[in-house]
């Protein structure tokens, strides 16, 4: 995921960094997206959230790159990695 994120010119932070921010009550610096493999193992999911951690948009794509492109199109300014 990080290689594509660099291609799309979007930074990636770890889930640990993300949850530390949430726990502290600090707002996100912009819209962000989780990109994860779906339960079926065939599609990737994207979940775009706003600065207050509220879901804005959600969808499925055929692969991680397409999910990242979709999330960026919905305003994601950074990704939260799975690890």
C-alpha positions in Angstrom: 0.0 0.0 0.0 2.8 2.5 0.7 4.2 2.3 -2.8 0.8 3.3 -4.3 0.3 5.9 -1.6 3.6 7.6 -2.7 2.5 7.4 -6.3 -0.8 9.1 -5.3 1.2 11.6 -3.3 -0.7 10.7 -0.1 1.0 10.0 3.3 0.3 6.9 5.3 0.2 6.7 9.1 0.1 3.6 11.3 -3.1 2.5 13.1 -1.2 3.0 16.4 -0.6 6.7 15.5 -4.2 7.0 14.4 -5.7 5.4 17.6 -3.3 7.5 19.8 -4.7 10.6 18.2 -8.3 9.4 18.6 -7.7 8.6 22.3 -6.2 12.0 23.0 -9.4 13.7 21.5 -7.4 15.5 18.8 -9.1 16.0 15.5 -7.6 14.5 12.3 -5.6 16.9 10.1 -8.0 16.2 7.2 -10.1 13.5 5.6 -8.5 10.0 5.8 -9.2 6.5 4.6 -8.8 3.0 5.9 -7.9 0.6 3.0 -8.4 -3.1 3.9 -9.0 -6.4 2.2 -12.7 -7.5 2.4 -13.9 -10.6 4.2 -14.3 -12.4 0.9 -10.5 -12.0 0.2 -11.4 -10.8 -3.4 -12.1 -7.1 -3.0 -10.6 -4.2 -1.0 -12.7 -1.8 1.0 -12.2 1.9 1.5 -13.7 3.9 4.3 -13.2 7.6 4.2 -13.6 9.6 7.4 -13.7 13.3 8.2 -11.7 15.3 10.8 -14.2 14.3 13.5 -13.8 10.6 12.6 -17.3 10.3 11.1 -17.7 8.1 8.0 -18.2 10.1 4.8 -18.1 7.3 2.2 -17.5 3.6 1.9 -17.1 1.3 -1.0 -15.4 -1.8 -2.6 -12.8 -2.0 -5.3 -11.1 -4.8 -7.2 -7.7 -4.1 -5.6 -5.8 -1.9 -3.2 -4.8 0.6 -5.8 -8.3 1.1 -7.1 -9.5 1.5 -3.5 -6.8 4.1 -2.8 -7.8 6.0 -6.0 -11.4 5.9 -5.0 -10.6 7.2 -1.5 -8.5 10.0 -2.8 -11.3 10.9 -5.2 -13.6 11.2 -2.1 -11.2 13.6 -0.5 -8.8 11.4 1.6 -5.6 13.4 2.4 -3.9 10.5 4.1 -4.3 6.7 4.6 -4.2 4.7 7.8 -2.3 1.5 7.3 -3.4 -1.9 8.6 -0.3 -2.2 10.8 
